[in-house]
Amino acid sequence: MEEFNPLDRIYQLCAERNWTCYKLAKASGIPYSTLNTMLNKHNAPSLPTLQKICSGFGISLTEFFDPGQSHQGLTDEQSHCLTLFSALLPEERRLALAYMQELARK
């Protein structure tokens, strides 16, 4: 069994969303210098830091460690919507939800 590397997972999630380290720092509330140092020096994140990172990505710790769990039982279209939604910053997510709520009222 291959050893899980949280830094590789962070890089993967950033790549899926086309995010820079700066965008992740902004979304997670972690200072850019802290996040950049952690990634560049290959220091594994602490649990509180990882929770902030997951919050920034809009995923749970379970989804972070077991990515296959996140979209089980969804159609391809629903899965695609969640992937797009996850790539948004918190304010963008709020706006997207408001837009979808208005669409659903029609």
N, CA, C and O atoms as a MOPAC input file, in Angstrom:
PM7 MOZYME 1SCF
protein

 N      0.83700 1    -1.18400 1     0.00000 1
 C      0.00000 1     0.00000 1     0.00000 1
 C      0.87700 1     1.24200 1     0.00000 1
 O      1.83600 1     1.33800 1     0.76600 1
 N      0.54500 1     2.17800 1    -0.85500 1
 C      1.31800 1     3.40500 1    -0.98700 1
 C      1.04500 1     4.33700 1     0.19300 1
 O     -0.09800 1     4.48500 1     0.62400 1
 N      2.10000 1     4.95900 1     0.70900 1
 C      1.96800 1     5.88000 1     1.83500 1
 C      1.30200 1     7.18000 1     1.38000 1
 O      1.65100 1     7.74100 1     0.34200 1
 N      0.34900 1     7.63900 1     2.16700 1
 C     -0.37200 1     8.86800 1     1.85700 1
 C      0.50100 1    10.06900 1     2.21400 1
 O      1.04200 1    10.14000 1     3.31700 1
 N      0.63900 1    11.01300 1     1.28100 1
 C      1.40300 1    12.22600 1     1.52900 1
 C      0.44600 1    13.42000 1     1.46300 1
 O     -0.05300 1    13.75100 1     0.38800 1
 N      0.18600 1    14.07300 1     2.61000 1
 C     -0.76300 1    15.18700 1     2.59500 1
 C     -0.33500 1    16.34500 1     1.69800 1
 O     -1.18300 1    17.03500 1     1.13300 1
 N      0.95900 1    16.56200 1     1.56400 1
 C      1.42100 1    17.65200 1     0.69900 1
 C      1.10300 1    17.35500 1    -0.76600 1
 O      0.71200 1    18.24800 1    -1.51700 1
 N      1.27400 1    16.09500 1    -1.16400 1
 C      0.91400 1    15.71500 1    -2.53600 1
 C     -0.57400 1    15.92600 1    -2.78200 1
 O     -0.97600 1    16.35800 1    -3.86300 1
 N     -1.38900 1    15.61900 1    -1.77700 1
 C     -2.83700 1    15.79700 1    -1.90500 1
 C     -3.18400 1    17.28000 1    -2.02800 1
 O     -4.06100 1    17.65200 1    -2.80700 1
 N     -2.49200 1    18.12700 1    -1.25500 1
 C     -2.71900 1    19.57000 1    -1.35200 1
 C     -2.36500 1    20.05500 1    -2.75100 1
 O     -3.11800 1    20.82000 1    -3.35200 1
 N     -1.22700 1    19.61700 1    -3.27100 1
 C     -0.83700 1    19.99200 1    -4.63400 1
 C     -1.87100 1    19.50300 1    -5.65300 1
 O     -2.20100 1    20.22500 1    -6.59400 1
 N     -2.38000 1    18.28800 1    -5.47000 1
 C     -3.37900 1    17.73100 1    -6.37600 1
 C     -4.65100 1    18.57400 1    -6.35700 1
 O     -5.20000 1    18.90600 1    -7.40800 1
 N     -5.11500 1    18.91600 1    -5.16100 1
 C     -6.33500 1    19.71600 1    -5.04900 1
 C     -6.14800 1    21.10600 1    -5.65600 1
 O     -7.05700 1    21.63300 1    -6.29800 1
 N     -4.98500 1    21.69300 1    -5.45500 1
 C     -4.69800 1    22.99800 1    -6.08100 1
 C     -4.70500 1    22.87500 1    -7.59600 1
 O     -5.26500 1    23.72400 1    -8.29000 1
 N     -4.08800 1    21.82700 1    -8.10600 1
 C     -4.02000 1    21.63600 1    -9.56100 1
 C     -5.41400 1    21.42500 1   -10.14800 1
 O     -5.72300 1    21.96200 1   -11.21200 1
 N     -6.26600 1    20.64100 1    -9.46000 1
 C     -7.62800 1    20.40000 1    -9.94300 1
 C     -8.41900 1    21.69100 1   -10.04700 1
 O     -9.28100 1    21.83500 1   -10.91400 1
 N     -8.12000 1    22.63300 1    -9.15500 1
 C     -8.86400 1    23.88600 1    -9.10400 1
 C     -8.14700 1    25.02100 1    -9.82600 1
 O     -8.66700 1    26.13100 1    -9.94500 1
 N     -6.94000 1    24.72000 1   -10.30700 1
 C     -6.09800 1    25.73000 1   -10.92900 1
 C     -5.80300 1    26.86900 1    -9.93400 1
 O     -5.82600 1    28.04900 1   -10.28500 1
 N     -5.52800 1    26.47400 1    -8.69600 1
 C     -5.23400 1    27.42000 1    -7.62300 1
 C     -3.73600 1    27.54900 1    -7.41000 1
 O     -2.98100 1    26.58900 1    -7.56800 1
 N     -3.33300 1    28.73300 1    -7.05400 1
 C     -1.96200 1    28.97600 1    -6.61700 1
 C     -1.91500 1    28.82400 1    -5.09700 1
 O     -2.94600 1    28.71700 1    -4.43200 1
 N     -0.72200 1    28.81900 1    -4.58000 1
 C     -0.54300 1    28.78500 1    -3.12700 1
 C     -1.19900 1    30.01700 1    -2.50900 1
 O     -1.78400 1    29.93800 1    -1.42900 1
 N     -1.10200 1    31.13700 1    -3.18400 1
 C     -1.70600 1    32.37800 1    -2.67900 1
 C     -3.22600 1    32.24300 1    -2.58500 1
 O     -3.82500 1    32.66500 1    -1.59600 1
 N     -3.85100 1    31.65700 1    -3.60700 1
 C     -5.30400 1    31.50700 1    -3.58700 1
 C     -5.73900 1    30.55300 1    -2.47200 1
 O     -6.75700 1    30.78400 1    -1.81900 1
 N     -4.97300 1    29.48800 1    -2.25500 1
 C     -5.27800 1    28.57400 1    -1.16000 1
 C     -5.12700 1    29.28000 1     0.18100 1
 O     -5.95100 1    29.09700 1     1.07700 1
 N     -4.08400 1    30.08200 1     0.32100 1
 C     -3.87400 1    30.82700 1     1.57100 1
 C     -5.05800 1    31.75200 1     1.83200 1
 O     -5.55400 1    31.83600 1     2.95600 1
 N     -5.49900 1    32.43500 1     0.80300 1
 C     -6.62600 1    33.35400 1     0.94300 1
 C     -7.90300 1    32.60400 1     1.31000 1
 O     -8.65000 1    33.04900 1     2.18200 1
 N     -8.16300 1    31.48000 1     0.66000 1
 C     -9.37900 1    30.71000 1     0.90100 1
 C     -9.38400 1    30.04200 1     2.26900 1
 O    -10.44000 1    29.88200 1     2.88100 1
 N     -8.21000 1    29.65400 1     2.74900 1
 C     -8.13300 1    28.90900 1     4.00700 1
 C     -7.88800 1    29.79900 1     5.22400 1
 O     -8.05800 1    29.36100 1     6.36100 1
 N     -7.49200 1    31.03900 1     4.98500 1
 C     -7.20800 1    31.92600 1     6.11200 1
 C     -5.84700 1    31.68700 1     6.74200 1
 O     -5.56700 1    32.17200 1     7.83800 1
 N     -5.01600 1    30.95000 1     6.05600 1
 C     -3.64900 1    30.69600 1     6.53100 1
 C     -2.73800 1    31.73000 1     5.88800 1
 O     -2.82500 1    31.95500 1     4.68100 1
 N     -1.86000 1    32.36900 1     6.67000 1
 C     -0.95000 1    33.33700 1     6.05300 1
 C     -0.16700 1    32.69700 1     4.89800 1
 O      0.30100 1    31.56300 1     4.99500 1
 N     -0.04100 1    33.45100 1     3.81700 1
 C      0.65500 1    32.94800 1     2.63500 1
 C      2.05900 1    32.47300 1     2.98500 1
 O      2.49200 1    31.41900 1     2.51800 1
 N      2.77100 1    33.24200 1     3.80100 1
 C      4.15000 1    32.87200 1     4.14900 1
 C      4.19200 1    31.53200 1     4.87700 1
 O      5.10100 1    30.73300 1     4.65300 1
 N      3.22400 1    31.28600 1     5.73800 1
 C      3.16900 1    30.01800 1     6.47300 1
 C      2.91700 1    28.85700 1     5.52500 1
 O      3.60600 1    27.83900 1     5.58400 1
 N      1.93700 1    29.00900 1     4.65800 1
 C      1.58900 1    27.94700 1     3.71700 1
 C      2.72200 1    27.70300 1     2.72400 1
 O      3.06600 1    26.55600 1     2.43800 1
 N      3.29100 1    28.76400 1     2.21000 1
 C      4.38400 1    28.65000 1     1.25200 1
 C      5.59600 1    27.95500 1     1.87500 1
 O      6.21200 1    27.09700 1     1.24300 1
 N      5.93200 1    28.32000 1     3.09400 1
 C      7.05900 1    27.68900 1     3.78700 1
 C      6.78500 1    26.20400 1     4.01100 1
 O      7.66100 1    25.36700 1     3.79400 1
 N      5.56600 1    25.88100 1     4.44500 1
 C      5.19600 1    24.48700 1     4.68000 1
 C      5.36100 1    23.65800 1     3.40200 1
 O      5.92700 1    22.56500 1     3.43400 1
 N      4.86800 1    24.18200 1     2.28400 1
 C      4.93800 1    23.44500 1     1.02900 1
 C      6.36500 1    23.36700 1     0.48800 1
 O      6.79000 1    22.31300 1     0.01400 1
 N      7.09400 1    24.45500 1     0.55400 1
 C      8.45400 1    24.47600 1     0.00400 1
 C      9.45300 1    23.67400 1     0.83400 1
 O     10.41500 1    23.12500 1     0.29700 1
 N      9.22200 1    23.61000 1     2.13500 1
 C     10.14300 1    22.85300 1     3.00000 1
 C      9.64800 1    21.43700 1     3.24600 1
 O     10.25300 1    20.67800 1     4.00300 1
 N      8.53500 1    21.09000 1     2.59400 1
 C      7.95700 1    19.74700 1     2.68500 1
 C      7.64300 1    19.35500 1     4.12600 1
 O      7.87600 1    18.21900 1     4.54100 1
 N      7.10400 1    20.32300 1     4.88700 1
 C      6.67500 1    20.06700 1     6.25700 1
 C      5.21300 1    19.65800 1     6.24600 1
 O      4.37200 1    20.36900 1     5.69500 1
 N      4.90400 1    18.52100 1     6.84900 1
 C      3.51500 1    18.06300 1     6.91100 1
 C      2.70600 1    19.03100 1     7.76600 1
 O      3.18600 1    19.49200 1     8.80100 1
 N      1.48900 1    19.34000 1     7.34600 1
 C      0.66800 1    20.27100 1     8.11300 1
 C      0.16800 1    19.64300 1     9.41400 1
 O     -0.04300 1    18.43300 1     9.49300 1
 N     -0.01500 1    20.47800 1    10.42300 1
 C     -0.63200 1    20.02000 1    11.66300 1
 C     -2.12000 1    19.79500 1    11.39600 1
 O     -2.63800 1    20.22200 1    10.36400 1
 N     -2.79700 1    19.13600 1    12.30800 1
 C     -4.22200 1    18.88200 1    12.12600 1
 C     -5.02300 1    20.18400 1    12.05000 1
 O     -5.87900 1    20.29700 1    11.17200 1
 N     -4.79100 1    21.17900 1    12.92900 1
 C     -5.53800 1    22.43400 1    12.78400 1
 C     -5.28800 1    23.12900 1    11.44100 1
 O     -6.20600 1    23.70100 1    10.85300 1
 N     -4.06000 1    23.07600 1    10.96600 1
 C     -3.73900 1    23.66800 1     9.66400 1
 C     -4.44700 1    22.90000 1     8.55400 1
 O     -4.99100 1    23.50100 1     7.62800 1
 N     -4.44100 1    21.58500 1     8.64800 1
 C     -5.10400 1    20.75900 1     7.64700 1
 C     -6.60600 1    21.01100 1     7.63900 1
 O     -7.22700 1    21.00500 1     6.57600 1
 N     -7.19400 1    21.23000 1     8.80300 1
 C     -8.62300 1    21.55000 1     8.86800 1
 C     -8.91300 1    22.87500 1     8.15300 1
 O     -9.92000 1    22.99700 1     7.45500 1
 N     -8.03400 1    23.86200 1     8.32800 1
 C     -8.20800 1    25.14600 1     7.63500 1
 C     -8.05600 1    24.97200 1     6.13000 1
 O     -8.79700 1    25.57200 1     5.35200 1
 N     -7.10600 1    24.15800 1     5.72800 1
 C     -6.88800 1    23.89900 1     4.30500 1
 C     -8.12600 1    23.22200 1     3.70700 1
 O     -8.59300 1    23.60600 1     2.63500 1
 N     -8.64600 1    22.22100 1     4.40200 1
 C     -9.85500 1    21.53800 1     3.92300 1
 C    -11.02000 1    22.50800 1     3.84200 1
 O    -11.79700 1    22.47400 1     2.88800 1
 N    -11.14200 1    23.36800 1     4.83600 1
 C    -12.21100 1    24.37400 1     4.82000 1
 C    -12.05800 1    25.28000 1     3.60600 1
 O    -13.04400 1    25.60800 1     2.94400 1
 N    -10.82900 1    25.68500 1     3.31200 1
 C    -10.57200 1    26.51600 1     2.14000 1
 C    -10.94900 1    25.82500 1     0.84800 1
 O    -11.47500 1    26.45100 1    -0.07200 1
 N    -10.68000 1    24.52900 1     0.77900 1
 C    -11.04000 1    23.75700 1    -0.40700 1
 C    -12.53000 1    23.41900 1    -0.44400 1
 O    -13.06000 1    23.02600 1    -1.48300 1
 N    -13.19100 1    23.57400 1     0.68600 1
 C    -14.61300 1    23.23200 1     0.74400 1
 C    -14.85500 1    21.73800 1     0.82100 1
 O    -15.85800 1    21.23600 1     0.31200 1
 N    -13.93000 1    21.02400 1     1.46200 1
 C    -14.05900 1    19.57900 1     1.61000 1
 C    -13.88400 1    19.20700 1     3.07700 1
 O    -13.40000 1    20.00400 1     3.88000 1
 N    -14.28300 1    17.99400 1     3.41100 1
 C    -14.09200 1    17.48900 1     4.76400 1
 C    -12.72700 1    16.79900 1     4.86600 1
 O    -12.07100 1    16.53100 1     3.85900 1
 N    -12.32400 1    16.52300 1     6.08900 1
 C    -11.08500 1    15.76100 1     6.27500 1
 C    -11.20700 1    14.37100 1     5.64800 1
 O    -10.23600 1    13.83400 1     5.11700 1
 N    -12.40000 1    13.80000 1     5.71600 1
 C    -12.62200 1    12.48800 1     5.10100 1
 C    -12.37400 1    12.56000 1     3.60300 1
 O    -11.71500 1    11.68700 1     3.03800 1
 N    -12.89700 1    13.59000 1     2.95900 1
 C    -12.68900 1    13.74800 1     1.51200 1
 C    -11.22600 1    14.00500 1     1.19200 1
 O    -10.73400 1    13.60100 1     0.13900 1
 N    -10.53300 1    14.67700 1     2.10000 1
 C     -9.11300 1    14.94000 1     1.88600 1
 C     -8.34200 1    13.62500 1     1.85300 1
 O     -7.50900 1    13.40800 1     0.97300 1
 N     -8.62600 1    12.74700 1     2.82100 1
 C     -7.87500 1    11.50000 1     2.93100 1
 C     -8.42700 1    10.37400 1     2.06300 1
 O     -7.70800 1     9.42000 1     1.76800 1
 N     -9.69200 1    10.46700 1     1.64900 1
 C    -10.30000 1     9.44100 1     0.81500 1
 C    -11.09600 1    10.10600 1    -0.29700 1
 O    -12.32300 1    10.18300 1    -0.22700 1
 N    -10.39800 1    10.59100 1    -1.32800 1
 C    -11.06600 1    11.36800 1    -2.37200 1
 C    -12.16600 1    10.62500 1    -3.11600 1
 O    -13.05700 1    11.26700 1    -3.67300 1
 N    -12.13700 1     9.32600 1    -3.14600 1
 C    -13.16200 1     8.56500 1    -3.85000 1
 C    -14.52200 1     8.65000 1    -3.18300 1
 O    -15.54100 1     8.39400 1    -3.82400 1
 N    -14.55200 1     8.99900 1    -1.92800 1
 C    -15.78900 1     9.07500 1    -1.17000 1
 C    -16.63100 1    10.28100 1    -1.54500 1
 O    -17.85500 1    10.23700 1    -1.41600 1
 N    -16.01800 1    11.34000 1    -1.99900 1
 C    -16.70300 1    12.61900 1    -2.11900 1
 C    -17.83200 1    12.64500 1    -3.15300 1
 O    -18.78800 1    13.40000 1    -2.97700 1
 N    -17.75700 1    11.86100 1    -4.20700 1
 C    -18.76000 1    11.96300 1    -5.27200 1
 C    -19.50400 1    10.65100 1    -5.51000 1
 O    -20.14300 1    10.47800 1    -6.54800 1
 N    -19.42300 1     9.73400 1    -4.55700 1
 C    -20.12300 1     8.46500 1    -4.72600 1
 C    -21.62800 1     8.68700 1    -4.78700 1
 O    -22.18300 1     9.45600 1    -4.00200 1
 N    -22.27400 1     8.02000 1    -5.70600 1
 C    -23.72200 1     8.08900 1    -5.81800 1
 C    -24.24500 1     9.29400 1    -6.57500 1
 O    -25.45900 1     9.47700 1    -6.67300 1
 N    -23.36300 1    10.11800 1    -7.11200 1
 C    -23.79100 1    11.29400 1    -7.85600 1
 C    -23.71100 1    11.02100 1    -9.35400 1
 O    -22.91000 1    10.20500 1    -9.81100 1
 N    -24.54800 1    11.71400 1   -10.09900 1
 C    -24.44700 1    11.62800 1   -11.55800 1
 C    -23.18700 1    12.37900 1   -11.99100 1
 O    -22.60400 1    13.12700 1   -11.20600 1
 N    -22.77700 1    12.18000 1   -13.22000 1
 C    -21.60900 1    12.90300 1   -13.73700 1
 C    -21.84300 1    14.41200 1   -13.68800 1
 O    -20.93500 1    15.17900 1   -13.36700 1
 N    -23.05900 1    14.82800 1   -14.00700 1
 C    -23.38600 1    16.25300 1   -14.00200 1
 C    -23.30500 1    16.83200 1   -12.58300 1
 O    -22.76600 1    17.92200 1   -12.39100 1
 N    -23.83100 1    16.11600 1   -11.60100 1
 C    -23.76600 1    16.56500 1   -10.20900 1
 C    -22.32200 1    16.61000 1    -9.72600 1
 O    -21.91700 1    17.55300 1    -9.04700 1
 N    -21.56500 1    15.60600 1   -10.07100 1
 C    -20.14700 1    15.55900 1    -9.68800 1
 C    -19.38700 1    16.73700 1   -10.28800 1
 O    -18.54900 1    17.34900 1    -9.62600 1
 N    -19.68700 1    17.04700 1   -11.54200 1
 C    -19.03600 1    18.17300 1   -12.21300 1
 C    -19.38400 1    19.48700 1   -11.51500 1
 O    -18.51700 1    20.34000 1   -11.32600 1
 N    -20.64800 1    19.65100 1   -11.13400 1
 C    -21.07300 1    20.86200 1   -10.42100 1
 C    -20.31400 1    21.01400 1    -9.09800 1
 O    -19.86900 1    22.10900 1    -8.75300 1
 N    -20.17400 1    19.91600 1    -8.36800 1
 C    -19.43800 1    19.97300 1    -7.10600 1
 C    -17.96700 1    20.30500 1    -7.32100 1
 O    -17.37000 1    21.04000 1    -6.53400 1
 N    -17.39400 1    19.77200 1    -8.37000 1
 C    -15.99400 1    20.07700 1    -8.67300 1
 C    -15.82700 1    21.55900 1    -8.97600 1
 O    -14.89600 1    22.19700 1    -8.48500 1
 N    -16.72600 1    22.10300 1    -9.78400 1
 C    -16.67000 1    23.53600 1   -10.08900 1
 C    -16.88200 1    24.37900 1    -8.83600 1
 O    -16.17000 1    25.35700 1    -8.60900 1
 N    -17.85400 1    23.99800 1    -8.03600 1
 C    -18.16800 1    24.73000 1    -6.80900 1
 C    -16.97100 1    24.72300 1    -5.85700 1
 O    -16.67600 1    25.73300 1    -5.21800 1
 N    -16.29500 1    23.60300 1    -5.76700 1
 C    -15.14000 1    23.47400 1    -4.87300 1
 C    -13.98300 1    24.37300 1    -5.29300 1
 O    -13.13800 1    24.72600 1    -4.47000 1
 N    -13.94200 1    24.74000 1    -6.55900 1
 C    -12.85600 1    25.58500 1    -7.06000 1
 C    -13.06600 1    27.05800 1    -6.72900 1
 O    -12.18300 1    27.88100 1    -6.97400 1
 N    -14.22500 1    27.39700 1    -6.17500 1
 C    -14.53400 1    28.79600 1    -5.87200 1
 C    -14.04700 1    29.19100 1    -4.48300 1
 O    -13.93000 1    28.35900 1    -3.58400 1
 N    -13.77100 1    30.46900 1    -4.33500 1
 C    -13.45300 1    31.01800 1    -3.02200 1
 C    -14.74500 1    31.13900 1    -2.21500 1
 O    -15.82700 1    31.13400 1    -2.80100 1
 N    -14.66200 1    31.24700 1    -0.89500 1
 C    -15.87900 1    31.29600 1    -0.06900 1
 C    -16.90400 1    32.34400 1    -0.51000 1
 O    -18.09800 1    32.04400 1    -0.53100 1
 N    -16.49100 1    33.52700 1    -0.85300 1
 C    -17.44000 1    34.55800 1    -1.28700 1
 C    -18.07700 1    34.17600 1    -2.62400 1
 O    -19.26300 1    34.41800 1    -2.84400 1
 N    -17.29000 1    33.58300 1    -3.50600 1
 C    -17.81600 1    33.12900 1    -4.79100 1
 C    -18.82800 1    31.99500 1    -4.58700 1
 O    -19.82100 1    31.91000 1    -5.30900 1
 N    -18.57500 1    31.13200 1    -3.60900 1
 C    -19.51700 1    30.05700 1    -3.29300 1
 C    -20.83600 1    30.63300 1    -2.80300 1
 O    -21.90700 1    30.16900 1    -3.19400 1
 N    -20.75600 1    31.64100 1    -1.95000 1
 C    -21.96000 1    32.28200 1    -1.42900 1
 C    -22.78600 1    32.84400 1    -2.58400 1
 O    -24.00600 1    32.67900 1    -2.61800 1
 N    -22.12000 1    33.50400 1    -3.52700 1
 C    -22.81900 1    34.06900 1    -4.67900 1
 C    -23.41700 1    32.97900 1    -5.57300 1
 O    -24.53300 1    33.12200 1    -6.07300 1
 N    -22.67600 1    31.90100 1    -5.76900 1
 C    -23.17200 1    30.80100 1    -6.59600 1
 C    -24.41600 1    30.17100 1    -5.96600 1
 O    -25.38200 1    29.86400 1    -6.66400 1
 N    -24.38800 1    29.98100 1    -4.65900 1
 C    -25.54700 1    29.42400 1    -3.96800 1
 C    -26.75300 1    30.34900 1    -4.08500 1
 O    -27.87000 1    29.89100 1    -4.32500 1
 N    -26.52500 1    31.66000 1    -3.91400 1
 C    -27.61900 1    32.62000 1    -4.03800 1
 C    -28.21500 1    32.57300 1    -5.45100 1
 O    -29.43200 1    32.64000 1    -5.62000 1
 N    -27.36200 1    32.46000 1    -6.44300 1
 C    -27.82200 1    32.37500 1    -7.83000 1
 C    -28.66100 1    31.11600 1    -8.04900 1
 O    -29.72900 1    31.17100 1    -8.65800 1
 N    -28.17000 1    29.99300 1    -7.55100 1
 C    -28.91000 1    28.73700 1    -7.72300 1
 C    -30.23800 1    28.76400 1    -6.97300 1
 O    -31.22900 1    28.21000 1    -7.44700 1
 N    -30.26400 1    29.40200 1    -5.81000 1
 C    -31.51400 1    29.50700 1    -5.06400 1
 C    -32.53600 1    30.32200 1    -5.84900 1
 O    -33.71900 1    29.98300 1    -5.87200 1
 N    -32.08900 1    31.37900 1    -6.48200 1
 C    -33.00900 1    32.18400 1    -7.30200 1
 C    -33.50400 1    31.40900 1    -8.50100 1
 O    -34.67900 1    31.49500 1    -8.85700 1
 N    -32.61900 1    30.64900 1    -9.13100 1
 C    -33.03000 1    29.82100 1   -10.26900 1
 C    -34.07200 1    28.80100 1    -9.83900 1
 O    -35.03000 1    28.54400 1   -10.56800 1
 N    -33.89100 1    28.21800 1    -8.65900 1
 C    -34.80400 1    27.17300 1    -8.17900 1
 C    -36.18300 1    27.74000 1    -7.86200 1
 O    -37.16800 1    27.00200 1    -7.88800 1
 N    -36.27100 1    29.01000 1    -7.56700 1
 C    -37.56600 1    29.64300 1    -7.24200 1
 C    -38.41900 1    29.84700 1    -8.48200 1
 O    -39.63800 1    29.97100 1    -8.36900 1
 N    -37.81900 1    29.88400 1    -9.65200 1
 C    -38.55100 1    30.15300 1   -10.89300 1
 C    -39.31500 1    28.95000 1   -11.35200 1
 O    -39.98800 1    29.00100 1   -12.38100 1

